[in-house]
Structure formats: C-alpha cells, structure tokens
Amino acid sequence: MDKPNSAKLEVIIPAYRMHSQSFINVLDGISEEHARQRINGQTNHIVWMAGNFVNVRYGIAYILGLQEEDPYHDLFFMGKTLDEQFNYPSLKELKDSFYAISPKVYQRLLEVDDAQLAEIFKIDMNVPFVEENKLNFIGMCIGRQDYLCGQMALMRRILGYPGMKYEMDEQMTY
C-alpha cells in the first residue's frame, strides 16, 4: 500500500481506493436507460449519483490545490437537486471524468502534509464538533462517496441488476 506523507490520511487512502473500485463495480453493466430512471419519480437517478460522486472528487482536488475543473460542476456541486429539465451527461462521460481526476487526487492525497490538512476550509456546517479544515472536508467527502456508492448499489438491485461485485482490479492503483 502507498504510504501518505501525513499519517492522518492512513485511513483515507484505503477508503479512497476502495471507493474508486466500488464506483466502477457499481456502474458495471448499468444501461444508460436505467441510469436515468427514478423510482416513483422520487429518487435521484444513477447518473445524478455518479455525477455527484465525481464532483466530490473534483472538490477534493480543489482543496488540495489542483487546478482541475469538473466539466459538470453546475449540475452536481454541493449535491445540487436533480432537475429533470437539465441535460445530464452520459455514464460514459462521467466515467471519463472519474478516470481523469481520480489518479491526480490520489497522488495529491499521498503528498499533502499535516500543515496543509490543518488549513482552515470553511464548510459552513455550523457543527460545533467539526473543525472546518481541509482534513475534515476530505473525511466528509469520503463519507459522501461511501453513501453514494451505497445508494447506487441499492438502485442496481431495484432496477433488477445483480448485486455489486467486490472484485478488485489490481491494475487500478488509485
């Protein structure tokens, strides 16, 4: 396993890599038609969930100083509400964005130091026990990605697909 510069990220690194694999696995075999289907008009669709997942990765990139821009930022930033009037990207386009940003974020997670992680980063949650810094923002992003993978896995089952596999692609190093 890659060792991060900051010991504070020793839990984050394996979680990030597992989420990378889970993202690919959970979308495996999903048709574009099913990826845009909502359940009883009430749920987010898989495309929205996948787009929000990728947008979170771009959020981590931003706070770590990477000059990368999510091409679908306006659709997904801060979990923007799904709007059926919007023209959402395809799963392929979202996967392409995922593949573009994920290794860069992973590399920065390995390089960042404790001083950078302690820098103030206003989240505006106003939760007294959550210090608003870069480390806690990254932790919240990891939690968000976990949640989104779980939601997409549930949608797989609701839409009649087999459960997500937990096979690992050892060639994916991020």
C-alpha positions, 0 to 999 in steps of 0.5 A: 500500500502507498504510504501518505506523507501525513499519517492522518490520511492512513485511513483515507487512502484505503477508503479512497481506493476502495471507493474508486473500485466500488464506483466502477463495480457499481456502474458495471453493466448499468444501461444508460436507460436505467441510469436515468430512471427514478423510482416513483419519480422520487429518487435521484437517478444513477447518473445524478449519483455518479455525477455527484460522486465525481464532483466530490472528487473534483472538490477534493482536488480543489482543496488540495490545490489542483487546478482541475475543473469538473466539466459538470460542476453546475449540475452536481456541486454541493449535491445540487437537486436533480432537475429533470429539465437539465441535460445530464451527461452520459455514464460514459462521460462521467466515467471519463471524468472519474478516470481523469481526476481520480489518479491526480487526487490520489497522488495529491492525497499521498503528498499533502502534509499535516500543515496543509490538512490543518488549513482552515476550509470553511464548510459552513456546517455550523457543527460545533464538533467539526473543525472546518479544515481541509482534513475534515472536508476530505473525511466528509467527502469520503463519507459522501462517496461511501453513501453514494456508492451505497445508494447506487448499489441499492438502485442496481438491485431495484432496477433488477441488476445483480448485486455489486461485485467486490472484485478488485482490479489490481491494475487500478492503483488509485 
